[in-house]
Amino acid sequence: MSYRVRVAIVYLLGFFIDLVNMFIANVAYPEMARHFAAPVSQLAWVSNAYILGLTLVIPLSRWWMERVGAKRLFILSLIIFMASSAGVATSQSMFHLIAWRLLQGIGGGLLIPIGQTMTYALYRSHEHAKLSSAVMLVALLAPALAPVAGGLLIEILNWRWVFLASLPLVIVALVLAMLWLNVDKPTAEVGRLDLVGLISGCSGLTLILLGLTSLGEYQLMHQGVLMLLGGLIVFGGYVWNALGKSQPLVNLHLAKDPLLQTAMLIYQFVPGVFTGVSLIAMLYLQNEFGLPAASVGALMLPWSAASFIAISVTGKWFNMLGPRPLFIIGSITQALGIGVLAIIGHPALAVVCVIAFCLMGFGGSLCSSTAQSSAFLQIPDEQLADASAIWNINRQLSFCLGVTLVTLLFNLLANSGISVDRAYRLCFLLAACSAVVPVICCLRIANRKVLFTLNQEKK
């Protein structure tokens, strides 16, 4: 087995662990809500805290890798993740659970950028589509198996066990990282840490997420507006400061690359929106239709089957068609799937739900695998660590904002005086309409130029 294959396997395990912890908690929300008497807006922070931890620590990935080396940092992240997982499972209040989830996110937040940087540096640009297909195919197992496993753990044991389910995988990843990864020497000259950028960026992002969550509760509406405005101002200051520095925490100039920029926007409006829709759908099917947690979690199986087909299509057709047509088809297909959720009823409930999740699986995965394939095509190897940090910050932020905004939308509709059932249905319809944005965004891709670059490198 070649070294680059071993590195890719370790990276895939880290990616899998990350997705397991994002998807497995969804089916536990009703049980946690009853146990802690928590509202939907507070439950959203079970996911948001984990994703926030990931997002806040990713900007440090390049700087830390230069100081301690990729292998040591990867192993340290796994150890922190293991300890915080035990803390989450033994939490006695929502505050403690959310705090441990934040630390769990910090521990797992470096797994993907470190692994991605090491792996993509070992593969040429025209090989990225097949590599990305392998990444997405392996990652399919997480959303397919995590909700089902989580539902079974809840029914057999209790909700706390869903947060311990990934520990065996973490142990395997830890052993493989120790045995397979080469010890890389820290960089001799490490630049100074951009402490101003770190504090302002993290503070701005935290205020934005707190503000969005607070907007969903009428009694906190004014507080939410103030935090949101404050967060936008602080984060704007971070961007302005970073663009003017020679050695910023993250080189944001790379985000001007057309392919990377478009891929990030697609992630915000397709996989990100699906994350929020999935959370609301889990609550809808359990609370309004009385479906058990395991049955609701099992809907991710047809989602994964359709995703498998979409990812296979990407690996086969990306180098022939380019990203633009795949993005358009994927965005429209996911929108149709979300729209189907708005018309489900007791007759043929299972069939309609399967159709909805199949459409969302095919469309969403077609977009995400195409985005993964195209994001780094025009990025030089020496700037891959920064580009990976930007990509993964955006990726985690897309999931966090997706959960927050869709939850906010549902809370506003539910508190507007209409019935809860109608609030769910309108929420799905409005979420489906968001597909207009990624379709417009991908029209600006220079598709012929991308195809020319891919064909030239193959020669």
Secondary structure, 3 states (H helix, E strand, C coil): CCHHHHHHHHHHHHHHHHHHHHHCCHHHHHHHHHHHCCCHHHHHHHHHHHHHHHHHHHHHHHHHHHHHCHHHHHHHHHHHHHHHHHHHHCCCCHHHHHHHHHHHHHHHCCHHHHHHHHHHCCCCHHHHHHHHHHHHHHHHHHHHHHHHHHHHHHHHCCHHHHHCCCHHHHHHHHHHHHHHCCCCCCCCCCCCCCHHHHHHHHHHHHHHHHHHHHHCCHHHHHHHHHHHHHHHHHHHHHHHHHHCCCCCCCCHHHHHCHHHHHHHHHHHHCHHHHHHHHHHHHHHHHHCCCCCHHHHHCCHHHHHHHHHHHHHHHHHHHHHHCHHHHHHHHHHHHHHHHHHHCCCCCCCHHHHHHHHHHHHHHHHHHHHHHHHHHCCCCCCHHHHHHHHHHHHHHHHHHHHHHHHHHHHHHHHHHCCCCCHHHHHHHHHHHHHHCCHHHHHHHCCCCHHHHHHHHHHHHC
